[in-house]
Amino acid sequence: MEKNQVIGLVLILLMLIGYQVLVPREEPEPVAQEQVQQVKPAPPVADTLAAPDTTQIKAAYGDFATAAQGQGQDLTIETKDVKVVFSNKGGILKDLMLKNYKTYDDKPLYLISDQHTRFKLDLPTAKGNVNLANLYFNTTATSQTLAENDSAVITYRLALSDNQFIEQTYVVRGSGYLIDYGIQTQGVGQSGKPLQFGWQNEMMQWENDMTENRKAVTINYYTDGLESLSPATDSNVEAVAEEPVQWFTLKSKYFLAGLISEKYPLQDVKVEAKVNPADTIVVKSLDVQAMIPSAGLQDGTARFQYYLGPNDYQILNKLPIVDFDENVYLGYAFLKPINEYILVPLFNLLEKVFSNYGFLIICLVLIVKTLLTPLTYKSYVSMAKMRVLAPELAELKEKNGDDMAKQQQDQMKLYQQVGVSPLSGCVPVVATMPILFSLFFLFPNLIELRGQSFLWANDLSTYDSFIKLPFTLPFYGSHVSLFTLMMTVSSIAYAYYNNQITPTQPGPVNMKFLGYVMPVMFMFVLNNFPAGLTFYYFVSNVVTIAQQLIIRRFVDEEKIKRILDENRVKNANGEKKQTKFQKYLEKTLQAGEEAKRKQAELEKKKKPTRRSKK
């Protein structure tokens, strides 16, 4: 690379670093304790009345005044996968703990908790809305532990008279993460007016990196396609669904808490995510407001399902819910089929063989690299052809000097003579890129890697903090990921090896130099990415170098030179049929010669004009 180009790249890098260090960042305004508390859901009105009298209760709840007073009673159903607690106050889900998962600091993981979750069921009446979540229901169900194939039906009933009641029904199965839910009103409320459903959840920090947590936490909702709230990390966002919603999920990085309503889609759905950057406990506060059509309430067909479990593609893909597996992000549309039909099934198959996910990743690399071996071989042969032609290319460069147009024309003539396509080495490399990009999106969303340790990495689903830095570097962070460092070193080693066997191509930028710059740039980008991903890239680099060394033993460059010379003779005598690329080269060369001829004629016409002016 020329001296000026090197200086330019260094200056750009220094400007970027200087901007981060010298330009002061806008710090978020300190939030008063009162403001922090405002984000948290307010307790129910009935709880705030220290000693409510009959008049106050009657005014607040009307015909439901009797049900506004009572004693809270919990009911616990334990299954293979979850421990769920119901409360007779509101007849709602009070707590739900996932038995097979823990938080990053090894604490119980609650998707729903009484301290951080609020449900609202506003029933319209002649005297105004009444929040059923504040009323006390009756049930005959009892706490129990279910066998894997058993199920339990929990019915909460609030009766004003024999033919005036509200009933909520739950069905919990002995395994899985779906809980059926139904609500029916008879003789109560106002006919034709929907019930307003509200669900507010404070999403706690279940993974180790608060910044990455805030990026991942959002609300997904499905109308005629999947829509999501913007994953802002420093501002509140909200949206209103333009169409009825068939399901929505409160989504963290690896877990979902959602409601499915396919028969009677939710109407007038509004979703909101609130974030307080100064809060070190609550990641985000998510809120969903929706209307349940009155027709379904009155005829008992208002049936729903709660999904409260892991955001696991293997599980979601088997559920009979339209596109529910889209909660697992598998990359852009053109990359998703690679993950969905190749990499995910392959990963799941290897899980049955390997209990250690580090060895699983190594095996995954070997399988992928083996499948891509024909492309790797073809790319190497193409580079070998270019090495054979390197002396002739160097002569052309010396002959043409700085005339890049003439240099390219002569190169194309040479390629045409010997029957070589300079793009043939690029095509195999480009063909492998979708695999690398697919893995880039897949690994951060694989819950299977969560909590899996390998070597010094305690959790392959997040970065390995091999060294903690006492300061924060711009674009990098406050830790050193050793797997990322190993990936960088192996990438530079591969670039060095590749440069030794690849002739320098003329052009404004030395591609060999970029081979060293790009790994360093990715070291900064991937330092906070999952250790499983950077370990995959490291192993992939090592295997690629080994592949190249093995293939090199089977490629005879002297034989390639003889073939190119034979092609030169055949093309000169017109014996060999031209390939599409050779035809393209010939057409391009003819167009170039024609352009030069026209330019020369134009110059001749201009000369007499200049003399006449003199």
N, C-alpha and C positions, 0 to 999 in steps of 0.2 A: 504494500500500500504506500502511496506517495506520502511525503512528509506533511504536506498541507492537510491531507485527509485524516492522518493520525491526530494532528493538532486540533482539527475540527471536532473529531469525536471526543477527545479529552475535554475540550472546552464545553461541549454540550453536557457531558457528564458532570463536570464541576458546577455548571449553572443549575442543573437539577438538584444536586446535593446542596448547593448554596441557598437555593430557594427554600428548601425544607428547613435548613438550619437558621438562616438569617431572617426570613420573613416571618413575623409573628403570626401565629394561628389564632383565630377567634375562639377563645375558650367559652364553653357554655356558661351562661350566667348561673351563679349559685342558686340552688332552689331551696327556698325556705322549707322548714319542716312541715309547715301547714300545707304547702303546695304538694309535697311528696305524699302527704296523707290524702289529698284530694283525689289522687289517681286511684287510690284503693277504693273498692266498693263500699258504699255506706251501709251500715247495718240496717236490717228491716225496720220499718217504722214501729212495728209492735215492740221491738227490742229496746227502743229508745225511751219508751214510756216507763218511767220508774215505777209508778203506781197508778196505772190507768183506771179511771173509774168507768162505770157502765155507760155513762153518757158519751165519753170520748170514744169508747170502743164501738158503740152503736153508730156514732157519727162517721167513724172511719170505715166500718165494715158492713153496716146495714144489716141485711138478713143473715149475714155470715158472722155476726158478733159472737155467737156462742162458740164457733169454731176458732175464734181469734185467741182464745185462752186455752191453755192445756199444758201438758207435761211432755217434753221431748223424749222420744224413745228411739233407740237405734236398733237396726236389724242387719245382721252381717251374713253374707253369703260368700263362702270361700270355694274356689274352683282350683283346677290345676294351674291356671294361668293368672288369675286375679283374686284379689280380696276386695269385695265391694260392700260398702256400708250405706244403707238407706235410712232416711229419717222420716218419722211420721209428721214432722213439721214441714209442710209443703209436699209431702210424699215424693221427695226428690232424692237424687243421688247425692250423698253427703261426702263420701270418700271413695276413691278407687286406687288401689295400689297394684302395681305390676309385680308379680312374685318372681319373675325370671330376669328382672333387670334392676340395677342399682344406679344411683347417681355417680358422677365421676369421683366423688369423695366417699363412695361406698355407703351411702345412706339409702333408706327406702325411697322408691320413686313413685310419687303420687301424681297421676294425671288429673285427678279431681281431689280437692281437699276443702274442708269446711272453712279454712282460714283464707283461702285464695280463690274460691269459686263462688259465684252468685248466679242463681237461676231466677228468672222472673216469668210468671204466668199471669198476665193481666187479663182478667175476665171482665168484659164490659157488662155493666148492670144499669138499671134505671137511675141509680144514684151515683154512678161513676164507676171507674175501674177498680177492681179488687184484685190484689196480688195473691194468688192462691199459694204462693211459696211461703206466705206468712201464716197460713191457716193449718190447723192440726187435723190430720186424717186418721182414720181407723183402719186396722188390718188384723187379720187372723193369722198371717204368716209368721213363721219363727225363724230364728237363725239356724243355719245348717252348713255342713260341708258336703259338696256334691262330688259324686264319683264322675269319672270322665264322660260317661255316656248318659248321665242323669241331667235333669233340668229342674228348675224351681220357678213357680209363678207367684209373684208378690203383687197383691192388689191392695191399693189404698183407696178408701171410699169416704166421701164427705156427704152426708145426707141431711137435707133440710126437712124432707118428708119422704113418704114411701115412693112417690113418683117425681121427686126433686133431688137430684144428687149429682155429684162429680166423682168420676172414677178414673184412677190411673193404674195401669197394669204394666208390670215388668216381667220379662222372661229371661232368666239367666241360665246358661248352659254350662255343663261341667268342664268344657274346654273351649278355647277360642276367645275372641275379644269383642264379639257382637252381643249387645243386649237389646232385646225387643222392647219397645215402649209404645203404649197406646193411651189416649186420653179421650174420655167421653163425657159430655154434659147433657143432662136431661132435665128440662123444666127450669133451668137456671140461666142467667145471662140474658142478653138481648139477641133475639133471632136475627140472623143476617149479618151480624157484626163479628169479625174475626177475633180470636184470642191472640194477644201479643206475647210472643215468646222471646225471652232474652237470656243470653248466656254470656257471662263475663268471667274471664279466666286470667289470673295473673300467672304468667309463664315464668317458672323458676329456672335457675341455672342448673341444668342437669349435665352439661358438658363443661370442660375445664376452661374454655376460652370465651369470655363474655362477649368480645367483639364478634367472633364467628357465630355465637349464639344469636346475637341481635340481627345478623345478616340472614339467618335461617328462619327465624320465627316470623310467621305470617299467617294469613287466612286464605285458604283456597276455597272456591265455591264453583259449582258446576251448573250451568244453565244449558245452552246448546253446545257448550265446550268449556274447557277449564279456564278459569280466570283467577288471578291472584292479586292480593294487595302488594303494592310496591314494598320491598324489604328495606325500608329506610331505617337507619340506625340512630339518627339524631333528631327526628321530627315525627310528629303524628301524621298518620295518613288514614283516609277513609274512602269508601266507595259505596255506591248504591247499585244493586243488580237491576239491569234493565228488563230482565226476563225472570220468570219463576225459577227458583233454585231447587234442584233435585237433591243436592247434598252440599254440605260445607264441612271443612275441617279446620281446627285450630292446630297449626302445624309448627312443631319445633324441628330441630335437625333430624332426629331419629324417631320421633313419636307423634301420634295423631290423637286428637280428641274431636270426634265429629258426629254429626247428625245426618241421617239419610232419610229422605222423604220423597219417594219416587211416585207413589200413587196420587198424593195430594201435595204437589210441590209448594214450598214455602213462598209466600207472596211478600212484596215490598221489603226485600231483605237489604239491610244496611250493615256494613261491616266497618270496623274501626280498629286501628292499632295505635296505642299510646305508648310513648317511650320517654323515660326520664334519664338522660345520659349520666346524671349524677348518682343514680340508684345502683348500688352494687349488689342488690339482692334480687330484685324483680327484673327480668330481661325485658319483657314487654307486657302490657295489659291489653288483651284482645277482647273485643266486644262484638256480639252479633245480635241484631234485633230483626225479628221476622214476624209475619202474620200467618196464623194457622186458620185456614178457611172454616167458617162456621158449619158448613155442610158436613164436613168430616167429623166435627165434634159431636154433632147431634145424632148422626146415624152410627157412630162408633167405628167409623172407618179411618179415623185419624191415627194411622199406624206409622211408627217410625222405627229406626234402629240407631242405637248409639254404637259407634266404633271407638273403642278406647284401648289402644295398643300400639305396637311398634309400627313404624313406617317401613315395613319389610315387603319388598316386591314379591317374594315367594308367597306371602300370606295374602296381600291385597289382590294379586292377580287371580286368585282362586275364588274371590268373593263374587257373588252374582249381582254386582253393582256396576252400573255403566261407567267405564273409564276411571274407576276408583284407584287403579294402580298408577294413574298419572300423578298422584301425590309424591311418588318417587321420581325425581327428575333424572332422566337418562340422557340428557343432552339435546342438542338441536334436532330438528325433525329428520335431517338426512343422516344423523349419527345414531338416533334412537334404535333403528332396526338392528344395528350391529350389536348394541348392548342387549337389546331385548331378546334377540334370537340366537346370538352366538356367545357373547361373553358371560351374560348372567347364567344361562343354562350350564355353560362350561364350568363356571365358578361353583355352582350348586352341585355339580357332579363331583368335583374335586373335594368338596366338603365331606363327602361320604368316605373319602379315602384318607384325607389328612386331618388330624386334630389340631396340628400346629399350623397357624395361618401364614407364618413365614415360609415354611416349606411348601405350602399351597401356592403362594405367590411365585416361588421359584419354578414350580412345576407348570404353572400357568404361562410363565415366560417361555419355558422350553417348548410347550405345545404351540404357542402362537408363532414363535420363531421357526419352528419346524414347518408349519404350514406355509410360512412366507419364504421358505428357503429358495424355491424356484425364482421368485422375484429378486431375492438377494443375489443369486447366482447370475441372473441376467444383467443386473446392475454392475456387478464386478466385471463381467466380460466386456460390457460397454466401456468401462473405465480402462480396461486393458487395451482396447482398440485405440482409445485416445492417447494412451502412453506410447503406443507404437508410432502414432502420427506426431508425437510431440516434437521430434527434430524438424520435421517439415513445417509444422506450425510456427516454430521458432524462427525458421528461415523467412517465412512470409512476414512475420512481425518485423524482423530486421529490414527486410526489403521495403516495406511500406511505411516504416517510421510511424508518424503520428496520424497518418491518413486512415482513420478508423473505418470509413465507408469502403475504401479499397481493400483494407485488411479483411473485412467481413465477406466481401465478394470473393476474394481469393480463397478464403476458408471454405466457402460454400462450394466452390469449384472442386476443391480437394475432396470434400465429403462426397460429392457426386461421383468423382472419378473412382474412389475406392469403395463406394457403396456403404458408407457409414452414416447413421443418423445420430447427431449429438444429443438428441432428445431421448434416445433409447435408454440412456442411463438414468434420466430423471423420472421417467414413467414408473419404474418399479418403486422408487423412493416415494413418489407422490401417492402411489397405491397403498403404501403402508401407513401414511399419515392418518387416515380415518381411524385406524386402530388406536394409535397413540392419543388422538383427541377424544375418542370414546372412553378410554380409560381415565382420561383427565376428568371427565364428568361422572364416571361410574364410581370410582373409589371414594370420593367425599360423601357419597350417598349410600354406601353399603353399610347397613347396620350390622352385618355379619362381622365386620372388623372391630366393632365397638367392644372395648374391654379386652381385646385379644393382645397378649404380649408376645414379643419376640426380641431376643437379645436384650439390649438396654431400653427398648421402647416398651413402656407399660401399656400403651393403647395404640394400636395401629390405625385407629380411626381419626387420630389427631396427631399433631407434630410431636416428634421426640425431642425433648428439651435436654440435650446432652450436657450443655453448658449454659448456665444462667448468667447473663451479662448485667453488670451494675448500672448500665445505661441503655438507652434505646437508640438504635441506628435508624436513620431515615430509610424507608422502603424495606427494612429488614426485620426489625423487632428487637426484643430484649433477650433473645435466647439463640443458641446455635443448634440447629438440627443436624445431627451427624449423618443421617441417611441422605439429607439434601446435599451435604458437603461431599459425601462419597459419590453421589450422582454427578455432581459438578466435576469432580476430579476425573471420573470415568468418561464423562462427555469430552473433556479436554484431551484425555488420552486417545479417545477414538478419533477426535478431530486431527490430532497430530499424526496418528497412523494413517488416516485417510488422506491427509495432505501429502504424505510421502509417496503414495501410489497414484495420486491424481495430478495430472499436469495443470499448470497455471493457465487459466483462461483469460484472454484479454478482456478488458472492460474497465469502467470507471471505478469499480469497487473490487478489491481483492477478496474473493469469496473465502480463501483460506484464512484470512485474518478474522472474518466474521465467524468462522467455525470456533474460534477461541472466545470471541466476545459473547456470543449467544448463551453458552453455558453459564457464564458469570451472571448475566442478566436473569436467567431462570433461577439461579441460586437465591436471588433476592425475592423473586416472585413466589417460589415454592417453599420458602422457609417455614411458612405457617400452614402448609397443606398437610394432609394425612401422611403419616410415616409409611403406611402401606403403599401409597402412590410413589413416593420418592424411592422407596426400596425397590419397587417394580422397575422404575426407570434405570436404577443402578444395575440391577441384574440384567436388564435388557441390553445395556451398553456392553457389559462384560461378555454376554453371549454373542452379541453382534461382532465384537472383535474376534472372538474364537471362531465364529463362522467364516469371517473373512480370511483368517489364517488357514483354515481347512480348505476353503474353496481355492485359495491361491495355489495349493499343491496340484489341483486338477486343471489349471488353466495354463496352456503352453503359449506364451506370447510369440515365440518363433513361428509356431503354426499359424497364429492369427496374422502375423506379418505376411506370410506366404499367401494366405487367403486374400488379404487386401491387395497384394500385388497382382494376383490373378484377376481380381475384380477390376483393377485398373486397366489391364490389358483387354478384358472382355468388353468393358464399357467403351474403350477407345475404338474397338473394332465393331461396336454395335451388336455384339453377340449376346449380351446379357439383357434380359428384359428389365426395363426400369421399374423400380418400386414406386409407390405413391409418393414417398418422401423425395425420391430422386426427381420425379416429375415436378414436384413442387419446387425443388431447388432450381431445376432448369428454367421453370417459368419465372421464378424470382430473379434469376440472373439475367434473363432476357429483358425483364421489366427494368432492371437496373441499368443495363446497357442502353436501352431505349431512352431512359431518362437522361443518361449522360450525353447521348447523341443530340437530344433536343436542347439540352443546356448549352452544348457547344454551338449549335446553330443560332441560338438566341444571343450568345456572346458575339458571334460574327456579325449579326445584324446591328448590334449596338455600336460596334466600332466605327463605321462610317458616320453615324450620327454624331459621335464625339468629335470627329475630325471636322465636320461641317460647322460645328459650333466654334471651333477655333478660328 
